[in-house]
Amino acid sequence: MSRPRQIVAFGGGGFSMEAGNRLLDDYVLEITGVERPKVCFLPSASGDADHYIVRFYRHFPASRCEPTHVSLFRRDTGGVDGDMRAHLLAQDLIYVGGGSVISLLGVWRAHGLDMVLREGWENGVALCGLSAGSLCWFAEGLTAFHAGSRPIAGLGLLPCSNAVHYDQEKGRREAYHEAIAAGMPGGFAASDGAALHFVGEGLHRAVGSRQDARAYRVEKIGRQVVEVPLEVDYLGAAAPADVVAA
């Protein structure tokens, strides 16, 4: 049976933001449906920061998965020998780190990874990421990495827009509403600790690593921008995760 197309977009969280809280990272491992999945980390948005890569390997040990990373800013590509496309397409999960989504998209497009990631998604490689690693999958996202918030075109795997760190960073909510009012397509916003799990192009569920994690559907109806809270399933509850079967 072919694997479904899956993207899990974190508003913020995971190993780089929630030390000691494995809930979101365990969730993305589980959705692969593989006991010991192949997981490749793309730290492009941070300029392939060494400390970020080290933290990834500490958090995703070989006892739980087959971890690798791909570096685009260094001569050392991360130990991936030969065909980078073949390596990425062979993964069960590709995990994209945070940082500058503008830098991330620029270097991906320069190396052709934008097309490789689309190909992987279409063939059932699960994609996930936080912050910049969340914004990149959507038609448009709201970035505020360098200065004031502004829209940026993403890869367009998901035909809607996205806002991250929504309840934590001042001005994010207001800027997202203003962008949608000005013509950005409606979409989804997530706070730190919340993640949006898409199957195909539709939202499957929202999950959280914190009991107070929040997610929203935001769209323009008539002349008004309307924000609707979504139900967020807390992953620390006793019930097992609702994982899409491969």
Legacy VTK file of the C-alpha trace (Angstrom):
# vtk DataFile Version 3.0
C-alpha trace
ASCII
DATASET POLYDATA
POINTS 246 float
0.000 0.000 0.000
1.341 3.442 -0.910
2.009 5.842 1.944
-0.143 8.957 2.382
1.224 12.441 1.788
1.815 13.901 5.262
3.097 17.212 6.626
3.263 18.144 10.319
3.794 21.890 10.739
4.825 22.972 14.258
3.991 26.482 15.414
7.074 26.063 17.578
8.419 23.221 19.676
10.244 19.963 19.236
13.779 19.210 20.384
15.147 22.691 19.703
12.516 24.538 21.751
11.148 22.109 24.339
13.992 20.435 26.166
12.750 17.301 27.913
9.414 17.268 26.065
9.484 14.595 23.359
5.788 14.582 22.512
5.856 16.314 19.120
9.021 14.556 17.996
7.687 11.152 19.052
4.489 11.923 17.146
6.269 12.589 13.852
8.266 9.376 14.242
5.036 7.451 14.819
3.232 8.753 11.738
5.848 7.121 9.503
4.462 3.715 10.507
8.041 2.386 10.636
9.552 0.844 13.772
12.989 2.412 13.206
12.427 5.143 10.616
15.030 6.857 8.488
15.054 10.511 9.575
16.980 13.259 7.790
17.445 16.696 9.377
17.657 19.801 7.176
19.157 22.660 9.256
19.257 25.026 6.250
17.315 27.844 7.939
20.040 28.158 10.589
22.880 28.127 8.054
23.614 24.519 9.101
24.566 25.612 12.628
26.811 23.020 14.298
25.070 23.213 17.680
21.698 22.569 16.033
22.976 19.466 14.242
24.527 18.125 17.454
21.238 18.570 19.307
19.404 16.688 16.555
21.653 13.640 16.870
21.380 13.688 20.662
17.598 13.770 20.417
17.258 11.226 17.607
19.698 8.456 18.606
20.422 5.454 16.405
18.591 3.270 18.907
15.284 4.901 17.888
15.802 5.746 14.207
18.380 6.019 11.431
19.389 9.697 11.711
21.258 11.696 9.056
21.468 15.330 8.068
22.100 17.255 4.862
24.266 20.375 4.894
24.076 22.853 2.013
26.312 25.576 3.444
29.382 23.370 4.068
31.682 21.332 1.830
30.925 18.472 4.212
27.394 17.586 3.152
26.635 15.778 6.397
27.956 12.344 5.548
25.529 11.868 2.656
27.650 10.338 -0.090
26.671 10.559 -3.741
23.147 11.408 -4.838
21.444 13.814 -2.403
18.108 13.380 -4.181
18.253 9.608 -3.812
19.096 9.966 -0.127
16.180 12.275 0.614
13.702 10.162 -1.348
14.785 7.100 0.656
13.802 8.701 3.981
10.712 7.979 6.041
10.756 11.469 7.615
12.428 14.760 6.708
12.653 17.177 9.647
13.295 20.868 8.899
14.723 23.144 11.573
13.940 26.745 12.413
15.672 29.984 11.495
15.277 32.199 8.441
12.669 30.909 5.999
13.953 33.379 3.393
17.455 31.872 3.552
16.031 28.349 3.656
13.933 28.763 0.505
16.753 30.513 -1.330
19.316 27.786 -0.755
16.802 24.985 -1.408
15.844 26.488 -4.762
19.500 27.038 -5.682
20.216 23.341 -5.068
16.941 22.041 -6.514
15.757 20.689 -3.169
12.393 22.402 -3.558
11.548 19.938 -6.341
13.088 16.969 -4.508
11.017 17.664 -1.388
7.841 17.889 -3.460
8.722 14.575 -5.089
9.371 12.982 -1.711
6.063 14.239 -0.304
4.167 12.961 -3.319
5.792 9.546 -2.779
4.946 9.297 0.907
7.991 10.738 2.677
6.579 12.483 5.767
7.655 16.125 6.141
7.742 18.165 9.335
9.370 21.175 10.898
9.039 24.120 13.214
8.906 27.861 12.605
10.699 28.330 9.238
10.401 24.556 8.842
6.641 24.982 9.124
6.146 28.087 6.974
8.026 26.602 4.023
5.375 24.009 3.096
2.540 26.492 2.512
1.553 28.679 -0.434
2.379 31.699 1.740
3.681 32.255 5.227
4.224 35.174 7.563
7.891 35.670 8.418
9.241 38.002 11.096
12.811 36.681 11.359
14.722 39.841 10.471
12.298 42.682 11.101
8.579 43.352 10.923
6.221 40.595 9.826
5.686 40.200 6.097
4.287 37.571 3.724
6.579 35.256 1.805
5.788 32.640 -0.840
6.530 29.078 0.253
6.797 25.816 -1.683
3.032 25.596 -2.106
2.603 21.947 -1.155
-0.304 23.121 0.981
-2.583 25.617 -0.830
-3.160 27.923 2.130
-1.194 30.225 4.424
0.502 29.752 7.795
1.538 31.745 10.854
3.793 30.420 13.638
4.613 31.416 17.252
1.113 32.825 17.085
0.302 33.416 20.758
3.879 33.994 21.919
5.351 36.773 19.790
3.846 40.239 19.930
2.230 41.388 16.723
2.078 37.995 14.976
-1.716 37.686 15.229
-2.382 41.249 14.119
0.051 41.001 11.196
-1.502 37.723 10.009
-4.996 39.188 10.093
-3.793 42.251 8.185
-2.083 40.108 5.543
-5.207 38.014 4.987
-7.331 41.145 4.805
-4.925 42.435 2.126
-5.222 39.310 -0.014
-3.082 36.533 1.469
-5.042 33.250 1.237
-6.660 32.086 4.454
-4.956 29.381 6.417
-3.841 28.149 9.797
-1.993 29.575 12.775
-0.323 27.627 15.579
1.183 28.576 18.911
4.384 27.102 20.322
3.675 23.530 21.331
0.946 23.071 18.710
1.301 21.219 15.405
-0.930 20.962 12.351
-1.020 17.476 10.812
-2.030 17.522 7.139
-2.865 14.436 5.111
-2.864 15.271 1.446
-3.797 18.956 1.265
-6.339 18.845 4.104
-5.929 19.276 7.839
-6.208 15.885 9.552
-5.871 17.064 13.158
-4.112 19.521 15.438
-1.966 18.124 18.248
-0.111 19.658 21.162
2.854 18.971 23.411
1.369 21.328 26.028
-2.118 21.394 27.453
-2.416 25.094 26.620
-1.240 24.773 22.991
-3.559 26.557 20.551
-4.267 26.408 16.824
-6.661 28.383 14.642
-8.281 28.519 11.235
-8.084 32.107 9.944
-9.827 33.292 6.776
-11.522 36.267 5.205
-15.300 36.032 5.050
-16.784 38.954 3.211
-14.819 41.973 4.419
-13.982 40.497 7.827
-11.102 38.275 8.897
-12.481 35.484 11.076
-10.387 33.411 13.504
-11.817 30.063 14.637
-10.082 28.045 17.388
-9.371 24.415 16.502
-9.541 21.446 18.829
-5.973 20.529 19.799
-5.395 16.965 20.989
-2.912 16.961 23.875
-0.357 14.246 23.176
0.386 13.752 26.844
-3.090 12.330 27.451
-3.472 8.597 28.011
-5.209 7.925 24.680
-2.930 6.653 21.890
-2.028 8.974 19.023
-4.362 8.958 16.026
-1.773 7.979 13.432
-2.586 7.686 9.747
-1.773 4.178 8.585
0.719 3.768 5.790
LINES 1 247
246 0 1 2 3 4 5 6 7 8 9 10 11 12 13 14 15 16 17 18 19 20 21 22 23 24 25 26 27 28 29 30 31 32 33 34 35 36 37 38 39 40 41 42 43 44 45 46 47 48 49 50 51 52 53 54 55 56 57 58 59 60 61 62 63 64 65 66 67 68 69 70 71 72 73 74 75 76 77 78 79 80 81 82 83 84 85 86 87 88 89 90 91 92 93 94 95 96 97 98 99 100 101 102 103 104 105 106 107 108 109 110 111 112 113 114 115 116 117 118 119 120 121 122 123 124 125 126 127 128 129 130 131 132 133 134 135 136 137 138 139 140 141 142 143 144 145 146 147 148 149 150 151 152 153 154 155 156 157 158 159 160 161 162 163 164 165 166 167 168 169 170 171 172 173 174 175 176 177 178 179 180 181 182 183 184 185 186 187 188 189 190 191 192 193 194 195 196 197 198 199 200 201 202 203 204 205 206 207 208 209 210 211 212 213 214 215 216 217 218 219 220 221 222 223 224 225 226 227 228 229 230 231 232 233 234 235 236 237 238 239 240 241 242 243 244 245
